[in-house]
């Protein structure tokens, strides 16, 4: 019976591990155990990983090292049809410290080449992109089925550093789906006017699979930093259960983990004093439009924003008119932080502004509840503003708020030479990035800001509603706070750590003169003792003899027990 149970368990495990393969074998399967599988390695190499053995290592270091990738020229795309979709899976392990070493969310983990450049791809921000701009029109490729990521120059790496994770991208006639460790994490919206059929037929023009890069001259945001293993490609669109089974089939439990360095090891935590603080104890500091000052049990006075609609005729905000921006030097950066408590409202959208800075009577710079950036200068040319330093948020119509309803949270946004970063409760959620222009341009334009608006843009073309909830403790610095300074501020650290003296003070004293003591030598007579006569010990019997006797006794006892047992049967 026991053997039968083991056999059944083995068969079930085998069926589970091969269920994905039963209906469809992969068109490509690359595990790197026996070599590079015919891939061209450019600034990449095969290395030994303690968990998965020999794997591919991509060495892309931001913009510093140029391109880093492994390229597999193949006819698999043109030799197969893709009407039923495509599934591409692989194990990835992002380097510890890659975020700090220049890797951004817009770094490609893989891409499929058409017309000499990346076309289909998945990014470290766990977004999928399909971009055909600039591809040879003779291929019949229609441009831009999906948009590029919203924050193309920055964005946040959403993979976990130092941990093997299973990444799967599925292209189906219904849409595009990205899974991480079997869970759906991104379901990009297809642009109106196009369909997946437009996309899938174009796979037949692909000629190579590239791991770690786009190799695109205009995509200058660096390549992947990490390891890749067990790449598989199918010309079917798997569902989530198939994706989970695919991950389980090649799972190896990780035993060696690396730890990321602490913020204290990386950044200077020097306290920087803000140039503006408002906790609304003085209600006269803010003009209220369809808003109110209310008393919150935890925060005291706070601004309540009631925006629940859309359009210019239904706005709700608090307006702080100030000459702070005109009279402050912003050369070293700009940081704004506020506390927000979002309502549990179905009408609160991800595009609802937490704040905006007014120029030419409309919102200009801001951040929204989806914790994305918004800097839009279209139409403000009359005040000498160069248009669009950062992109607007992506997928405006479907974007969701990332705030936790009913809970006070701290949103901090920093602007500086590296771009704009967004933090929630001290944790970075959008890495610094800027699409064009420079912070120097932005610093000059900050001087044109006459007012800070809480909860709204007041833009005629911004039809996505205003914030719904409470805002308090608005704080502004004329510097770019680093991640440690942001975390210290959120945690209430307001002073530098005290330096404790560890060396004892030197006390000068005159040496004390001690007179020698005269003593008579004591003569001690030797003690008379009788020698103790110890009889010689009898030699012990050899240990082997005792062990031998014990062994024989044990054997006899065992034999007797066996005979008795047999007789009882």
C-alpha positions, 0 to 999 in steps of 0.5 A: 500500500505504501509503495502504491501511495508513493507511486500515485504521488510521483505520477501526480507530481509529474502530471502537474509539472508537465501539464503545460507541456502536454498540449504544447511543447515550447518553440524555444527553450533556453536553460544555459546549463550547457552553454550559451545556446547559440546566443551572441553575448555582448557585455554579458556572460555565463556565471554560476548561481548558487541556486540555479547553476549556470545562468546568463548575467546581463551587466547593463549599468545605466547609461554608463556601459552602453548596450548589454544583452544576449541576442538569439537570431531565430526563424521561429517567429516567421516559421510559426503562426501567432493567431492564438497568441504568445507566451514568453516566460523566464526566471529573473534575478535583479542585482542587489543595488541595481536601483542605486546603480542607475537601473530604472523602471524603463529598463528592458528585461527582454525584447523581440527585434523587428527591423533592427530594434526592440519592438515587443518588450517587458520592462523592470517597471512590470509594464509591457510595451509595443512600439513600432515607431521608426520601423520600416514601413515595408514590413507593414507595421502599424505604429504604436499599439501600446504607448511607452511607459509614462515616466520613460526616463525614470519610473520605478523598478518593480522587481525584487533585488537579489531574489529569483522571480518568474516573469511571464508575458502573455499576448492573447487576442483579448489583450496583453498580460504580465505575471510575476510568480504566477500573479497578474501584475499588469494588464495594459490597456490597448489604444483605441483604434487597434486590436491584438490582431494588429499586433500578433500578425506582426510577430511574423516579421520578428527575427531575434529574441534579445535578453536585457536590452532594446538596442534602440538608439533613441532608448537611452535609459540603460539595460537590465542588471541581473541574471536570466534563466530557463527562457521558454516561448510558446505560440499560445496564450496561457491562462493564469493556471497554466502560468502557475504550472509553468513556474512550478515546473522549473522552480528551484528553492532559493537558499542564498539571499543577498541583502540590500545596504541600509539607507544610512550606509548610502546617504547623508542624513543631514537635517535640512530646514524647510522654507515653508510649513503650514499645519492650518492652525491659522485658517486664514492662510488658505482660501477655500473653494468648495472646501473647509477647515475641519478638526481631525482627531489625529491631526487637528486642523486640516483642509477638507477637499470635496471634489467629486465631479469633473470639469471647470464648474465643479472644482474643490480646492484650497489655495495658498497665495504666496510670494515664496516661489518668487523670492526663493532660490530653487537652484538646489532643488525643490521638495514638497511633502503633505499628509493626505487622508483619502475618502473611501469614495468610488468617484476618487480617481487616480488622476485626482491631484494632491497639489498643483502649482499655478502658472498662468491661472492653471495647474502646472506642476503636481502629483496625483493620487495614483502617485504619478507625476504631472508637469504640463506646460502646454498653452503657457507659452505666453509666460515664457515656459518651455513645454512639457518637461515631464510626461502626464500620467498614463492611462488617465481614464483607468488609473486608480488611487494608490492611497489607503482610504481612511488612513493618514499617509505622507506623500513627498515629491522631490525635484532635482537634477536627476528628475522627479521622485515620489515617496509614500510614507518615506518609501520611494514609489517613483524613481527620479526621471525627466523626459526632456529639458532640465531641472535648471529650466524648472527652477527658473519656472518655479519663480513664476508660481503665484500660488499652491493649490491643494486638491485640484488643477483648475484646468478646463481640459482636466476632466478627472475630478478633484481630490476627496479627503483631508490634506494637512502639514504642507512642508516645502524645502528649497533642496532635493531631499535624498531617500534617507532625509525623506525617511527621517522627516516622515519618522519625525527625526528633527535633529542631528544625532549627538556626538558622544565623547568616548575618550576620558579627559586627561587629568594632570596630577603630581606623582605621590611619593610613598616611603618604603616600608621596612620589614623583617624577613620571616623565617619559615621552617620547612614543614615535616611531612610523612610521605604517603605510600600509594599502592600501585593500581592494578592494571585495568582490563583492556577495553576491547575485552569489555566491548567483546563481552558486551557484543556477545551478550547483545547478540545472544539476547537479540537471538533469544528475542527473535526466537520468542517473537517467531514462536509467538507468531 
